[in-house]
């Protein structure tokens, strides 16, 4: 976004999601009022009744597309936004609800609802980039607060956000953690997962469960072999790749190999 | 003959997507509909075939504001199925984590989502920009203390990573609590001031004779365990939940609606807990309640904002009590063996009773899951409130009616993402 004198207009939009990623913005307790001073929060229904529609310099989109209404709405938001950013795992890979992709949606509706005929939903949960051009995807389930602030700061200055694309393993080494897989044989997605959380789970002696999604060129097959060497069965490996980024191609394809 | 519909198609300052419509004919309300259009996400279906150990992390994703509640109800249900009880410091740490979520969630709602209704602003940022900056900053500081607890015990504020069936992955040393304790001591003063600030609002003079449902524990204000009780004499173990409550699927909502099996609507959440367990709050909390003229007899739902503030004060007080008594346990997790069976648990989410039931196979695989969130249970009560509380202002401009409707719905701190398995305001005047 080019530098301008007026405060850039921000719109925050929710699609199918838990609200956690946009809540991360309200959780920036120390920075929130400063952010509100630098940016004109024109549309953010979770925070304000004002619904200033029109053009947005910056659009944050949380959630995945799971209804025909959402599929139409995202086209409209894209058309009215200069920069569109997908916030979090749902927006960037479909989220946990992408577990319904490839399943019989009607069977799912029958499981939850007494009157399936009242429910209107698509058969798939898809990332925002399947529908419109996305300028940047911020990973995480939920996004990391420090990365969200970096994203806002970078966007205000018209530069690319500094969000390293290496694996969780790098963050884990930098944090000085003992490797949970080497030391304890704990299944860990650290080697194939995009950095961002600061290797939180290994710091608590549990394996990474991949909530930041696959890093680029993730060697999931090699990791799966290693997991099997440590005694994980096919079902465990399949489930490990099928959680909050189950719709991300690298994780989805690896999971399929273990069905 | 006059007809009209007053509606809001996208209710703001709630968690998730909901709408509302009131139909009015000849000056009388014909119907009120609280609609949840948040798309369904089918968690009960996803859980089938997953391992019991995955339930706390998967169900956390139902709601970004109250993930701890989902984690707590799920682990307690699993532990009930496996026949184990997690006690001592591990139980205390769970309660501490829940205190953090109550503070964070209550202050978010009271200060940022609900207070603007009482003061006539579109949102908290508009409020801060118009003379209330100090209070908004105070509230943010208090909310931050809640988040600090969740981060300290759970690893991060949203979707904590440290909760597991049987306990935790890692538990803190006693010495690690020092900075958090200092932060909470300051937060306690902020919480006292916040109670007084909300108590100074003008409250609509409205009340109903509600059926109030909450957990009740003999020794403590309810969070993680207890029997399910009501102000009308209901007193059952959690395992009998389905015999006394049922969920109905109505055409206007993607959330199931909760009723008692005798057909009546009921209310759960802060006002219900306050009414049934007031005497179990800390002395400091009861004094604050007394100072602002609130007691267990309160049935004015608009004053729930102050009850949330009082519960937040209680949670700070209780967190400090737990921290001072804490001794590091020998192991972070209690041992257990999986077995076939059914486990049920209810805990007190910030918005009210959250019931989970799982049927498990011998190896711990989930065969069936049932999750009943507080907002589903409160929907019929919300619709009943709308019918009753706006009846005397129907001659006023639509915008006045609309604002009171929104404020009324926000009394419940509705969590729409939770309930979908929620909201837009329409008033139809015919």
Interface residues (C-beta under 8 A of the other chain):
Chain A: X14 X15 X16 X17 X18 X19 X20 X21 X22 X23 X24 X26 X27 X29 X30 X32 X33 X36 X41 X44 X45 X46 X47 X48 X49 X50 X51 X66 X67 X70 X95 X96 X97 X99 X100 X103 X107 X108 X109 X111 X112 X113 X114 X115 X118 X119 X121 X141 X142 X197 X200 X201 X203 X204 X205 X206 X209 X211 X236 X239 X243 X244
Chain B: X10 X11 X12 X13 X14 X15 X16 X17 X38 X39 X40 X41 X42 X43 X44 X45 X46 X48 X50 X51 X54 X57 X58 X61 X62 X63 X64 X65 X67 X104 X108 X112 X113 X116 X122 X123 X124 X125 X126 X128 X129 X133 X136 X137 X140 X141 X143 X144 X147 X155 X156 X157 X158 X159 X161 X162 X164 X169 X170 X248 X249 X250 X251 X254 X256 X406 X417 X421
